Amino acid sequence: RTQTKTMPNTSDETGVAYHGGIEWPLYNEKTGKPSTTPTNKSVWIAALKALVDAFSSDNERNSIVSAEVIECAMKLVKKFESQPSSEWRKGYIDLLHEFGIIMASCEPKGSLIMACAGLSCLNSSMVISTKKGENDTEKVSAQDVVMKDGIVELLPISTLIINGGNSNSDVTVMKKFEMASPHHDEKGKNMVAKGEMMKQQLSKWAEYGCIETSAAESASKIADLEDCHSSLVKDKVFVLLGATSAMGPAEVLIQLGATIAAVARPGKKLAALEEMVKNGPSEATMLLPQVGGDGAAGADLIRHAPELARWIAGLCPEKKTCYLQFGLS
């Protein structure tokens, strides 16, 4: 069962969008390829400087990080700034290792300050090419295109709504959470673990060191739930960027009867995901973007970034939005 919900048309009458996809702001003049290093370095530096600035404020000092860590952060800023771009490919690993230690040494509030500053820097750096006259183009802020009307012409976008539970389906939602297990049954098939078996497996992984103790503790709480649909997914919409990725949670969320907004390019994988929802529990719902008014479900996250950003922002205002990104290249 499907239905279509149309968003406001933000393009001209021809339905043609006068913009390209998300681009890096700088290009190498010799090769014509994007020069990503300066932007990458600016993002890490912005995150570190935000932490230092927050520490300098009297009301923040004792709640985010120690003075010793701040000293390390200031030294790392200088390392980022002084490293030549020609050495970035070999030297960035050590720098990001230091960055990770600093971030992990912060209280949650400090880590959030760093993350927000880095993302803000990246958001304000990326650009979109748009037509200027007959033959020329100009680069405009991608952030402005999303946040402000009239910067570029946008394609119309609508929502294809696919509901689970067709007339021949007797599938019900997964009440007790089931986790994939590395063990096999007597027939050689992969087993699933739930309840105490799931908690025991999580404990073994934590002891071995392949997952963090905190991850095992959180997942163990899920293993104790008697109604995962009501406790985990009800009243939420899960935005899956790269929804058809094999490492993504689409199948599990469908089994839990979740509402998912699936962003992926059109093709066989997306069509298979649609069928999975149709044959899933009646509580499951999938929202798909239709860009350009041609009726095809799916969209390109890079090419249609401004349209998708506005589409996502307008989805299910009555629900809490959870963003997940998988398998994007």
N, C-alpha and C positions, 0 to 999 in steps of 0.2 A: 504494500500500500504506500503510495507516494503522493506528495502534494508539493506545490511550488509556491513560495512566498517571495515576492519581488521587493527589493530594496529601492530607495529613491534613485532615479536615473541622474548620474552626475556627469554624463558625457554630452556631446553635442548631438544633433539630430541624426547624424550618420552612424553614431555608435562607435566611432573610431577614437582610440585613445592616443593622444599626442605625447607619449612618454615611453622611455625605455625602462629596463629593469633597474634594480638597485646596483650601484656601482661604487668602486673605491674612488676616493676623491683625487688621487694622484696617479699619474701615468709616467712611465719611463719614456723619455723623448726618443731614445735610440731604438728601443724594441717595440714601442707602442703598447706594451703590456702594463697591466696595473702594477703600481708600486705600493705594496701593502705594508712594508716595514715601518715607515713613518707613522702610519695610522695605528698599527699594532702597538708600537712603543708609546704613543700618546695615551692610549687607553690604560695601559698598566701604570704609567706615570700619574694619570689623573686619579686612579684608585688609591695609590700610595699617598699622594698629596692631600687627598680628602681626609684620610686617616690622621695625618699629621696636623691638619688644620682643626679637626675635631678635638684632638688631644689638647691643642693650645687653648681651647675654650674651657674656662674654669668649671663650668657645670657638666662637662663631658669627661674630664680627665680621668676620674677614678672608675668610670663605668665601662670603658671600652678596651683599654690595653695598657701595658706597663711602659714605663719610660724607656726601658732597655729595648723593647720592640720598636718603639718610635725611632730610636737612634738607628736601628737596623733599616727601618723604612727610609729614612733620609739618605743613608748611604746607598741604598739600592736605587733611589731616584737618580743619584749622580752616576751610577753604573749604567743605567738605561740611557741617560742623556749623553754619556761620553762614548758609548760603544758605536763604532762605525757601522753603517748599514751593510758594508761588505762582509762583516763578521757575524751578522745577526743569525744566519742559518746554523752556524756552529755554536754560537754563544748564548742563544736564547734559552736553552734548556736549563742551564745553571741559574740564569736570572729568574726564570719562572719557578724553579725549585725554591729559591729564596723567597719569592713572592708568596708561594703556597704556605711556607712555614710562618711567615708574618701573618697571613690571613687566618691560619689555623690557631695562632697564638692569641687572637683577639677574642673578646667576649662577642656573643652573637650580634650585639648592636654595632660593634666595630666592623665585623665582617660585612654586615648589611650596608654600612656607610661606604665601604670600598666597592662592593658590587654595584650599588646604585650610581656611584660616581663613574665607574668604568663604563657601564651601560649608557649613561647619559652622554659621555664623551663619544662613544661609538655611534649612538643615534644621531648626534649633531654633526658627525663627520661624513656619513654616507650621502651619496648624491643620486639624482636621477636626471638623465638627459631628456630634454624636451625640444621640440622644434622652435626655431626662431627665424621667421621668414620662410622663404621657399626652400632654401638649401642648407641653411645653417642650423646648428643646435647650440643649446646652452645647458650648463649643469645647474640644477637647483637643489636645495636641501631636501633630502628625502623626508626628513622629519616634518618640514613645513608642508610638503605635499599631503602628508597624512593628516596633519593637525589643522590646516587652513584650507578653506574653500577657494577655488579659482586659480591656484598656482599652475595646475595643468588640468587638461580635460581627462576625466576618468571614465572608464567603461562602466556600463550598467552591470549590476550584480544582483543575482537572485539566489534563493535558497531552495534546494531540492530536499524535501523532508522524507526520509524513509523510515517506516515503522516496522518493528519486529512482530513476529507472530502471524504468519499467514494462516489460511483456513485449515491447512493440513498439519499445522505444527502443534505439538503438545509439549514443546520445550518450556521448561520453567527456569527462573533465575537461579543462579548459584547462591545458595544460602550460606553454606559453610565453605570458606575459601579453600581452594585447592592449589597447591604449588607443585610445579614440575620437580620430579625427583631424579637424581642421577642413577638410581637403582632400577633394575629390571625385574619383571615378574617371571613366573615359570615358563611363560611363552616367549620370553625375550623382549617384551614390550616395555616401554618406559612407564614407571609407576608414577602416581601422583601422591603427594603427601598432604595431609590435613590434620587438624587438631594436634594431639600430642606427638604424632609422628613428624609433623611439620616442625614443631618446636624443637624436637631432638635433632633434626637435620640442620636447622639454623644454628643451634648451639655448637654442633660439630664444625660447621663452616667458620664460625667466629673463633673457636679454639684453634683451628688450623691457620687462620689469619687471612682467608680469602674474602671475608666481609668484615666490616666494622662491628664492634660489639653493639653499638647503638642501633645499627641496621637490624641485627638479630633481635634486639629487644622490641623494636617497633613492629617487625613482622610477626613476632610471637603474640603481640597484642591482637593482631588481625586474626591469627589462628584461633583465638579464644572467642571470636564473635560468632553469635548464632544466626545473625541476619545481616550479611554483608551488604545487601542492596540498600537497606534502610540506613545502615551505619556508615557506609563508605561512599556511595554514589548518588543516593537520592538528593535532589535539590542542588546538584552540581552539573555543569557542562564541561566536558573534557575536550580541549582544543588540541588535536593531534597534528603537529607539523611534521610531515613525512609519514602520513597515517598508514601507508601500505608497507612500511619497513618491517622486515621479519623480526627485528628486535623490539618492535613496538608493542604496546599493550592492548591494541584494538580488540583482538579476539577475547581476551579476558574481560575487558570492559563490557563487551556485548553480552557475554555470558552472565555478567552481574546485572544486566538490565540498565546500563548507563545511557546517558545522552552524550553523544560524541559529535564534535564538529571536525570533520575529516578534511584536511588540506593535503592534496596529492594531485599529481598530474593525471589527466585522463588516460585510460588504458585498461588492460586485462586485470591488473592487480586491483585497481579501484572497483572494477565491475565485480570481481570476486568478493570484495569486502561488502559491497551492496547486497549480494546474495546471502552472505553470512548473516547480515542484519535481518533480512526478510525471513530467514529460516530460524532466527533466534527467538528469545523470549519476547513476549508482547510488550514488556516494559522498556525494551531497547529502542533507541531512536538515533538515527544518524542524520546530521545536517551536512549537506554538500554545497559548495559554492558553484554557481553557474555564471561564468563571466562572459559578457559580450552579447548575451541574448540569443545565442545559437542553440541553446537547450542542452549542450554537452556538460555533464557534471565533471568537476575537477578544475584545478587551477595551478599555475606555476608560481611558487612562492617568491621567486626572484622577479619574474616578469610582471606579475600582478600584485606586487607587495602593497602598493597604496590602497588598491581596491579591497584586498584581503584584510588589511588592518582595520579599515572602516567596517567591513562585514563582521569581523570578529567582535569588534567593540559594540555592535548593535544586537548581538545574539543573546537571547534568553536573559534579559535584564533581571528577571526574578530568581535566577540561579547564580551560584558562586562559580566563577570561571577558574579552571585549572589548566595551565599550559604545559604541554609536553612536546619535546622535539626529539626526533629519531631519524637516523639514517639519511641526513641531508648531505649532499655533496655539491 
